[in-house]
Amino acid sequence: MNTISLCMIVKDEEKVLERCLNSVLELVDEIIIVDTGSRDNTKSIAKKYTDKIFDFQWIDDFSRARNFSFSKATMDYIFWLDADDVLEEEDRVKFLKLKEELDNTVDSVTMKYNLAFDEEGNLTFSLRRNRLVKRTNDFKWIGVVHEYLQVWGNVQHSNVAVTHKSIHKSGDRNLKIYEKRLERGEEFSPRDLYYFGNELLDHKFYERAAVFYKKFLSDGKGWVEDNIACCRKLAYCYQYMNDSESEIQAILRSFRYSSPRSEFCCWLGSYFLEKQDIMSAIFWYRLAIQQKPDDTFINFYNPAFSTWLPHLQLCVCYDKIGADKLAYLHNEVALQYKPNDLNILKNQAYFYSILGKEIIDELMSQIKG
């Protein structure tokens, strides 16, 4: 069975580090902790789990710190986490199975990264990252901020998920790093332009973010998934700027790079619904349902946009044109995804009152049939 080194870079993570390490302690064969200047009890906590703790002078460069941590690994494969990540119980079982069955010809293993959940615990935001890589390949991290691991060869997509459980905000650290680079006159890569735009958007500098997003797209050198995500972020900027025409143009621009994603279909459905163009709204919401997202892509993934959300909106649309039976059926599908949602339950009660038990029973038999 292959052996695994866990490599982490940390700073002032006393509130979360123990939770993270407890979730993977039995899965890895070596733990490497690189501290970039903690002033709290982070290193004391780390010493409970490993004696391989190294100091790294922070130089505003995440890749250098991560590459340093990788250089200390000695096992067959390297697994990386941030301190506010965990593996839930079901994913620990999957991880162990992966470890036992992993063929040593595999160069990298991707895992889902679950980043956000709704109040009912349903996943609302995930993507994929290369999480487990063969040490002897000497893969390197690229990028000062929002770094990525450059891999090649035989890549395996696993069913293991890492769950992000942040309890604090990152503040303006990354934004300041980009601003310093800009002041020094450094040339930004396409990836830098995109992620600098993201930092500006996160800090509500919408007009400035839009400038960098447009530059990123106009250069035409970005990764296709970043291009698509950039169109979404640019649309958000215009939305906050109350420029609906530019907002829709940004959404439509995403179609240059791929077939319509479910999120953009829902966005256009909402646009037409607001304009009371119900048939156009129905077209886009139905198209959203037809999209079959592939979560092996290393990109933004929100299952809501192809499941309960368009069905709920189709319920609204069909109700507006008097198609009560269709409205009820779509509401029932939405309810299957969100059985405790108060709005969907209120809709159900409303349709029971106007359709009657006999028609409802007939419709339900159609669904079950």
KAHU-V17622 format. One record per pair of residues at least 12 apart in sequence whose ideal C-beta (glycine too) atoms are under 8 Angstrom apart, sorted by sequence separation. I is the first residue (numbers start at 1). J is the second residue. D is the distance in Angstrom with one decimal. If there is no record, write none. Layout:
i=I j=J d=D
i=I j=J d=D
This chain:
i=8 j=20 d=7.8
i=56 j=68 d=5.3
i=114 j=126 d=4.8
i=115 j=127 d=7.2
i=139 j=151 d=5.2
i=197 j=209 d=4.8
i=200 j=212 d=6.6
i=235 j=247 d=4.9
i=238 j=250 d=6.1
i=269 j=281 d=4.7
i=272 j=284 d=6.6
i=314 j=326 d=7.6
i=315 j=327 d=4.7
i=318 j=330 d=6.6
i=33 j=46 d=4.4
i=56 j=69 d=7.9
i=113 j=126 d=6.0
i=197 j=210 d=7.8
i=217 j=230 d=5.8
i=235 j=248 d=7.7
i=251 j=264 d=5.1
i=269 j=282 d=7.8
i=293 j=306 d=5.8
i=314 j=327 d=7.6
i=315 j=328 d=7.5
i=331 j=344 d=6.1
i=335 j=348 d=6.4
i=54 j=68 d=7.3
i=66 j=80 d=7.1
i=112 j=126 d=5.3
i=113 j=127 d=5.4
i=137 j=151 d=7.7
i=178 j=192 d=7.3
i=182 j=196 d=7.8
i=216 j=230 d=5.7
i=217 j=231 d=7.4
i=269 j=283 d=7.9
i=292 j=306 d=7.5
i=31 j=46 d=8.0
i=54 j=69 d=7.6
i=112 j=127 d=7.5
i=113 j=128 d=6.7
i=197 j=212 d=3.9
i=235 j=250 d=3.9
i=269 j=284 d=3.8
i=291 j=306 d=5.2
i=315 j=330 d=4.4
i=33 j=49 d=7.9
i=112 j=128 d=5.8
i=113 j=129 d=5.2
i=133 j=149 d=6.8
i=137 j=153 d=7.0
i=196 j=212 d=5.4
i=197 j=213 d=4.4
i=234 j=250 d=4.2
i=235 j=251 d=5.1
i=251 j=267 d=5.3
i=268 j=284 d=4.3
i=269 j=285 d=4.2
i=314 j=330 d=4.2
i=315 j=331 d=4.1
i=331 j=347 d=4.6
i=332 j=348 d=7.3
i=33 j=50 d=6.1
i=111 j=128 d=6.9
i=178 j=195 d=7.7
i=213 j=230 d=5.2
i=217 j=234 d=7.5
i=251 j=268 d=6.3
i=288 j=305 d=6.0
i=289 j=306 d=6.2
i=331 j=348 d=6.1
i=6 j=24 d=6.1
i=31 j=49 d=5.5
i=32 j=50 d=7.3
i=35 j=53 d=6.5
i=54 j=72 d=6.1
i=110 j=128 d=4.7
i=111 j=129 d=6.6
i=133 j=151 d=6.0
i=178 j=196 d=4.6
i=194 j=212 d=7.7
i=232 j=250 d=7.8
i=266 j=284 d=7.2
i=288 j=306 d=5.8
i=312 j=330 d=7.2
i=31 j=50 d=3.8
i=33 j=52 d=6.8
i=34 j=53 d=7.9
i=35 j=54 d=7.2
i=36 j=55 d=8.0
i=110 j=129 d=6.4
i=130 j=149 d=4.9
i=193 j=212 d=5.3
i=194 j=213 d=7.3
i=197 j=216 d=6.4
i=231 j=250 d=5.2
i=232 j=251 d=7.7
i=234 j=253 d=7.9
i=265 j=284 d=4.8
i=266 j=285 d=6.7
i=269 j=288 d=6.7
i=311 j=330 d=4.5
i=312 j=331 d=6.8
i=315 j=334 d=6.7
i=30 j=50 d=7.6
i=32 j=52 d=5.1
i=33 j=53 d=4.7
i=34 j=54 d=5.0
i=35 j=55 d=5.6
i=36 j=56 d=5.3
i=37 j=57 d=7.5
i=52 j=72 d=6.5
i=110 j=130 d=5.5
i=111 j=131 d=4.2
i=129 j=149 d=7.6
i=193 j=213 d=7.9
i=213 j=233 d=6.0
i=214 j=234 d=7.0
i=231 j=251 d=6.5
i=248 j=268 d=7.4
i=265 j=285 d=7.0
i=311 j=331 d=7.3
i=328 j=348 d=7.9
i=331 j=351 d=6.6
i=31 j=52 d=6.5
i=33 j=54 d=7.2
i=34 j=55 d=7.7
i=35 j=56 d=7.0
i=36 j=57 d=7.7
i=37 j=58 d=5.1
i=109 j=130 d=7.4
i=110 j=131 d=6.5
i=111 j=132 d=7.2
i=130 j=151 d=4.9
i=174 j=195 d=8.0
i=178 j=199 d=6.0
i=213 j=234 d=4.4
i=288 j=309 d=7.8
i=289 j=310 d=5.1
i=6 j=28 d=4.3
i=30 j=52 d=6.9
i=32 j=54 d=7.3
i=34 j=56 d=5.0
i=36 j=58 d=4.4
i=108 j=130 d=4.7
i=109 j=131 d=6.3
i=193 j=215 d=5.6
i=194 j=216 d=4.7
i=231 j=253 d=5.0
i=232 j=254 d=7.0
i=265 j=287 d=4.7
i=266 j=288 d=4.9
i=288 j=310 d=4.1
i=289 j=311 d=6.9
i=311 j=333 d=4.4
i=312 j=334 d=4.2
i=4 j=27 d=7.1
i=5 j=28 d=6.8
i=8 j=31 d=7.7
i=10 j=33 d=6.1
i=109 j=132 d=4.0
i=193 j=216 d=4.0
i=231 j=254 d=3.8
i=248 j=271 d=6.0
i=265 j=288 d=3.7
i=311 j=334 d=4.1
i=328 j=351 d=4.1
i=4 j=28 d=4.7
i=5 j=29 d=7.0
i=6 j=30 d=6.9
i=8 j=32 d=6.9
i=10 j=34 d=7.1
i=11 j=35 d=6.6
i=14 j=38 d=7.8
i=21 j=45 d=7.9
i=25 j=49 d=6.5
i=108 j=132 d=7.0
i=109 j=133 d=7.5
i=175 j=199 d=4.4
i=209 j=233 d=7.3
i=210 j=234 d=6.0
i=213 j=237 d=6.8
i=286 j=310 d=7.5
i=327 j=351 d=6.9
i=4 j=29 d=5.6
i=5 j=30 d=4.3
i=6 j=31 d=4.9
i=7 j=32 d=4.5
i=8 j=33 d=5.6
i=9 j=34 d=4.7
i=10 j=35 d=5.6
i=11 j=36 d=4.6
i=13 j=38 d=7.2
i=17 j=42 d=5.9
i=21 j=46 d=7.7
i=77 j=102 d=7.5
i=108 j=133 d=4.7
i=130 j=155 d=7.3
i=174 j=199 d=5.4
i=175 j=200 d=7.3
i=263 j=288 d=7.9
i=285 j=310 d=4.2
i=289 j=314 d=7.9
i=308 j=333 d=7.6
i=309 j=334 d=7.8
i=3 j=29 d=4.3
i=4 j=30 d=7.4
i=5 j=31 d=7.6
i=6 j=32 d=6.6
i=8 j=34 d=6.9
i=9 j=35 d=7.8
i=10 j=36 d=7.1
i=11 j=37 d=5.5
i=12 j=38 d=5.1
i=14 j=40 d=4.4
i=107 j=133 d=6.8
i=108 j=134 d=7.2
i=132 j=158 d=7.9
i=190 j=216 d=5.9
i=193 j=219 d=7.2
i=228 j=254 d=5.1
i=231 j=257 d=7.8
i=262 j=288 d=4.3
i=265 j=291 d=6.8
i=308 j=334 d=4.3
i=311 j=337 d=7.7
i=3 j=30 d=7.4
i=5 j=32 d=5.9
i=7 j=34 d=7.5
i=9 j=36 d=6.0
i=11 j=38 d=5.2
i=12 j=39 d=6.1
i=13 j=40 d=7.9
i=14 j=41 d=4.4
i=18 j=45 d=5.3
i=107 j=134 d=5.1
i=175 j=202 d=7.9
i=210 j=237 d=4.3
i=227 j=254 d=7.7
i=244 j=271 d=7.7
i=260 j=287 d=6.4
i=262 j=289 d=7.7
i=307 j=334 d=8.0
i=324 j=351 d=6.7
i=328 j=355 d=6.3
i=10 j=38 d=6.7
i=12 j=40 d=4.9
i=14 j=42 d=5.1
i=17 j=45 d=5.0
i=21 j=49 d=4.8
i=76 j=104 d=7.0
i=106 j=134 d=7.2
i=146 j=174 d=7.2
i=175 j=203 d=5.9
i=194 j=222 d=6.3
i=209 j=237 d=5.3
i=210 j=238 d=6.9
i=285 j=313 d=5.0
i=286 j=314 d=6.9
i=308 j=336 d=7.9
i=13 j=42 d=5.0
i=17 j=46 d=6.5
i=36 j=65 d=5.7
i=128 j=157 d=7.2
i=131 j=160 d=7.7
i=145 j=174 d=4.9
i=190 j=219 d=5.7
i=227 j=256 d=7.9
i=228 j=257 d=5.2
i=262 j=291 d=4.1
i=285 j=314 d=4.9
i=308 j=337 d=3.7
i=12 j=42 d=6.0
i=18 j=48 d=7.6
i=102 j=132 d=8.0
i=104 j=134 d=7.7
i=107 j=137 d=5.7
i=207 j=237 d=7.5
i=227 j=257 d=4.8
i=228 j=258 d=5.9
i=261 j=291 d=6.6
i=307 j=337 d=4.9
i=308 j=338 d=5.1
i=324 j=354 d=6.2
i=325 j=355 d=7.1
i=11 j=42 d=7.1
i=14 j=45 d=6.0
i=34 j=65 d=6.1
i=108 j=139 d=7.3
i=131 j=162 d=6.5
i=172 j=203 d=6.6
i=190 j=221 d=4.4
i=191 j=222 d=7.4
i=206 j=237 d=4.5
i=210 j=241 d=7.5
i=232 j=263 d=6.8
i=260 j=291 d=7.1
i=262 j=293 d=6.5
i=312 j=343 d=7.7
i=324 j=355 d=6.0
i=332 j=363 d=7.8
i=10 j=42 d=5.6
i=77 j=109 d=8.0
i=145 j=177 d=5.2
i=190 j=222 d=4.6
i=191 j=223 d=7.7
i=194 j=226 d=5.2
i=201 j=233 d=5.7
i=232 j=264 d=7.4
i=235 j=267 d=7.0
i=259 j=291 d=7.8
i=261 j=293 d=7.8
i=281 j=313 d=7.4
i=282 j=314 d=6.5
i=285 j=317 d=6.7
i=312 j=344 d=6.4
i=315 j=347 d=6.1
i=328 j=360 d=7.3
i=332 j=364 d=7.7
i=129 j=162 d=7.8
i=144 j=177 d=6.4
i=145 j=178 d=6.4
i=190 j=223 d=7.9
i=197 j=230 d=7.2
i=224 j=257 d=5.1
i=228 j=261 d=6.7
i=231 j=264 d=7.8
i=308 j=341 d=7.8
i=34 j=68 d=5.9
i=98 j=132 d=7.8
i=206 j=240 d=4.7
i=207 j=241 d=6.6
i=224 j=258 d=6.8
i=325 j=359 d=7.2
i=329 j=363 d=6.1
i=34 j=69 d=4.2
i=126 j=161 d=7.5
i=191 j=226 d=7.1
i=194 j=229 d=7.8
i=198 j=233 d=6.5
i=201 j=236 d=6.6
i=206 j=241 d=5.4
i=282 j=317 d=4.9
i=312 j=347 d=7.9
i=328 j=363 d=6.2
i=332 j=367 d=6.4
i=10 j=46 d=7.3
i=190 j=226 d=7.7
i=194 j=230 d=5.7
i=197 j=233 d=6.5
i=201 j=237 d=6.3
i=204 j=240 d=7.6
i=217 j=253 d=7.2
i=281 j=317 d=5.3
i=282 j=318 d=7.4
i=308 j=344 d=7.8
i=32 j=69 d=5.5
i=144 j=181 d=7.1
i=263 j=300 d=7.8
i=329 j=366 d=7.9
i=34 j=72 d=7.4
i=325 j=363 d=6.1
i=329 j=367 d=6.9
i=263 j=302 d=6.4
i=266 j=305 d=5.0
i=278 j=317 d=5.2
i=32 j=72 d=4.8
i=265 j=305 d=7.5
i=273 j=313 d=6.8
i=32 j=73 d=5.8
i=42 j=83 d=8.0
i=108 j=149 d=8.0
i=269 j=310 d=6.9
i=263 j=305 d=4.3
i=278 j=320 d=5.4
i=30 j=73 d=6.9
i=108 j=151 d=4.2
i=148 j=191 d=7.7
i=262 j=305 d=4.1
i=266 j=309 d=5.9
i=270 j=313 d=7.3
i=273 j=316 d=7.1
i=278 j=321 d=5.6
i=30 j=74 d=6.3
i=107 j=151 d=6.4
i=261 j=305 d=7.7
i=262 j=306 d=4.0
i=266 j=310 d=5.7
i=269 j=313 d=5.9
i=273 j=317 d=6.5
i=30 j=75 d=5.2
i=107 j=152 d=6.8
i=108 j=153 d=7.0
i=110 j=155 d=6.5
i=146 j=191 d=7.4
i=265 j=310 d=7.3
i=29 j=75 d=5.3
i=107 j=153 d=3.4
i=108 j=154 d=7.7
i=109 j=155 d=7.5
i=110 j=156 d=7.3
i=143 j=189 d=7.8
i=9 j=56 d=7.2
i=11 j=58 d=7.3
i=28 j=75 d=8.0
i=107 j=154 d=4.9
i=108 j=155 d=4.8
i=109 j=156 d=4.9
i=110 j=157 d=5.0
i=111 j=158 d=5.5
i=112 j=159 d=7.9
i=114 j=161 d=5.2
i=145 j=192 d=7.9
i=266 j=313 d=7.1
i=106 j=154 d=5.2
i=107 j=155 d=6.5
i=108 j=156 d=7.3
i=109 j=157 d=7.7
i=110 j=158 d=6.6
i=112 j=160 d=7.3
i=113 j=161 d=7.3
i=114 j=162 d=7.0
i=116 j=164 d=7.9
i=143 j=191 d=6.2
i=144 j=192 d=7.9
i=262 j=310 d=7.3
i=105 j=154 d=5.7
i=106 j=155 d=7.7
i=109 j=158 d=5.2
i=111 j=160 d=4.5
i=112 j=161 d=4.0
i=113 j=162 d=5.3
i=114 j=163 d=4.7
i=115 j=164 d=4.9
i=143 j=192 d=7.5
i=146 j=195 d=4.2
i=106 j=156 d=4.8
i=111 j=161 d=6.2
i=112 j=162 d=7.2
i=114 j=164 d=6.6
i=145 j=195 d=6.4
i=28 j=79 d=6.2
i=80 j=131 d=6.5
i=109 j=160 d=7.9
i=111 j=162 d=5.5
i=113 j=164 d=6.6
i=79 j=131 d=6.2
i=143 j=195 d=7.9
i=146 j=198 d=7.5
i=9 j=62 d=7.5
i=79 j=132 d=5.0
i=78 j=132 d=7.2
i=102 j=156 d=7.8
i=145 j=199 d=8.0
i=24 j=79 d=7.7
i=77 j=132 d=5.3
i=78 j=133 d=5.4
i=9 j=65 d=4.5
i=77 j=133 d=6.5
i=78 j=134 d=7.9
i=9 j=66 d=5.8
i=24 j=81 d=7.1
i=77 j=134 d=5.9
i=78 j=135 d=5.3
i=76 j=134 d=7.0
i=77 j=135 d=6.2
i=7 j=66 d=7.5
i=9 j=68 d=8.0
i=76 j=135 d=6.3
i=9 j=69 d=5.5
i=27 j=87 d=7.3
i=75 j=135 d=6.5
i=98 j=158 d=5.4
i=8 j=69 d=6.7
i=20 j=81 d=6.2
i=74 j=135 d=7.7
i=7 j=69 d=4.2
i=20 j=82 d=7.8
i=73 j=135 d=5.5
i=98 j=160 d=5.9
i=7 j=70 d=5.6
i=20 j=83 d=5.3
i=23 j=86 d=4.2
i=24 j=87 d=5.6
i=20 j=84 d=7.0
i=23 j=87 d=4.7
i=94 j=158 d=7.3
i=7 j=72 d=7.2
i=20 j=85 d=5.9
i=23 j=88 d=7.6
i=27 j=92 d=6.3
i=70 j=135 d=7.7
i=94 j=159 d=5.6
i=95 j=160 d=5.0
i=7 j=73 d=5.6
i=17 j=83 d=4.8
i=20 j=86 d=5.7
i=26 j=92 d=7.6
i=94 j=160 d=4.7
i=16 j=83 d=5.0
i=19 j=86 d=6.1
i=94 j=161 d=8.0
i=5 j=73 d=3.6
i=16 j=84 d=4.6
i=24 j=92 d=7.5
i=27 j=95 d=5.3
i=232 j=300 d=7.5
i=5 j=74 d=6.4
i=23 j=92 d=6.9
i=27 j=96 d=6.1
i=70 j=139 d=7.6
i=80 j=149 d=7.7
i=91 j=160 d=5.3
i=5 j=75 d=4.1
i=13 j=83 d=3.7
i=91 j=161 d=5.1
i=229 j=299 d=6.7
i=4 j=75 d=5.5
i=7 j=78 d=5.5
i=13 j=84 d=7.4
i=24 j=95 d=7.8
i=70 j=141 d=7.6
i=91 j=162 d=7.3
i=228 j=299 d=7.2
i=229 j=300 d=5.6
i=3 j=75 d=3.9
i=4 j=76 d=7.0
i=5 j=77 d=7.2
i=6 j=78 d=8.0
i=7 j=79 d=7.3
i=8 j=80 d=6.8
i=27 j=99 d=6.8
i=91 j=163 d=7.4
i=225 j=297 d=6.7
i=2 j=75 d=7.9
i=3 j=76 d=4.8
i=4 j=77 d=5.0
i=5 j=78 d=5.1
i=6 j=79 d=5.1
i=7 j=80 d=5.1
i=8 j=81 d=5.7
i=10 j=83 d=5.1
i=67 j=140 d=5.8
i=87 j=160 d=7.6
i=88 j=161 d=7.5
i=225 j=298 d=6.7
i=2 j=76 d=4.3
i=3 j=77 d=7.2
i=4 j=78 d=7.4
i=5 j=79 d=7.0
i=6 j=80 d=7.4
i=8 j=82 d=7.1
i=67 j=141 d=5.2
i=87 j=161 d=7.9
i=225 j=299 d=4.1
i=2 j=77 d=5.6
i=4 j=79 d=5.2
i=6 j=81 d=6.7
i=8 j=83 d=6.5
i=66 j=141 d=4.3
i=87 j=162 d=6.4
i=88 j=163 d=5.6
i=225 j=300 d=7.9
i=86 j=162 d=7.5
i=87 j=163 d=7.2
i=63 j=140 d=7.5
i=64 j=141 d=8.0
i=85 j=162 d=5.1
i=86 j=163 d=5.4
i=63 j=141 d=3.9
i=85 j=163 d=6.8
i=62 j=141 d=7.2
i=63 j=142 d=5.9
i=85 j=164 d=5.6
i=86 j=165 d=5.7
i=63 j=143 d=5.5
i=84 j=164 d=6.4
i=85 j=165 d=7.2
i=62 j=143 d=7.2
i=63 j=144 d=6.5
i=66 j=147 d=6.3
i=81 j=162 d=6.6
i=84 j=165 d=5.7
i=62 j=144 d=6.6
i=82 j=164 d=7.6
i=84 j=166 d=4.6
i=61 j=144 d=4.9
i=62 j=145 d=6.1
i=66 j=149 d=7.9
i=84 j=167 d=6.8
i=60 j=144 d=6.7
i=62 j=146 d=7.8
i=63 j=147 d=4.4
i=62 j=147 d=4.6
i=4 j=99 d=6.5
i=2 j=99 d=6.5
i=1 j=99 d=6.4
i=1 j=100 d=5.7
i=2 j=102 d=5.4
i=2 j=104 d=6.1
i=60 j=177 d=4.9
i=60 j=180 d=6.9
i=4 j=132 d=7.1
i=5 j=135 d=6.9
i=157 j=296 d=4.4
i=19 j=165 d=7.5
i=16 j=165 d=7.3
i=16 j=166 d=8.0
i=16 j=167 d=6.3
i=15 j=167 d=6.0
i=15 j=168 d=7.4
i=128 j=295 d=7.0
i=128 j=296 d=6.6
i=130 j=298 d=7.8
i=126 j=295 d=7.0
i=128 j=297 d=6.7
i=129 j=298 d=6.6
i=128 j=298 d=4.3
i=127 j=298 d=6.2
i=128 j=299 d=7.6
i=127 j=299 d=5.8
i=127 j=300 d=5.8
i=127 j=301 d=6.0
i=125 j=300 d=7.1
i=126 j=301 d=4.9
i=125 j=301 d=7.4
i=126 j=302 d=7.8
i=125 j=302 d=5.6
i=124 j=302 d=5.6
i=124 j=303 d=7.8
i=123 j=303 d=6.3
i=124 j=304 d=6.0
i=122 j=303 d=7.8
i=122 j=304 d=7.6
i=112 j=295 d=6.5
i=110 j=296 d=7.3
i=118 j=304 d=8.0
i=110 j=298 d=6.7
i=122 j=337 d=7.5
i=122 j=338 d=7.1
i=120 j=338 d=6.5
i=120 j=340 d=5.9
i=120 j=341 d=7.7
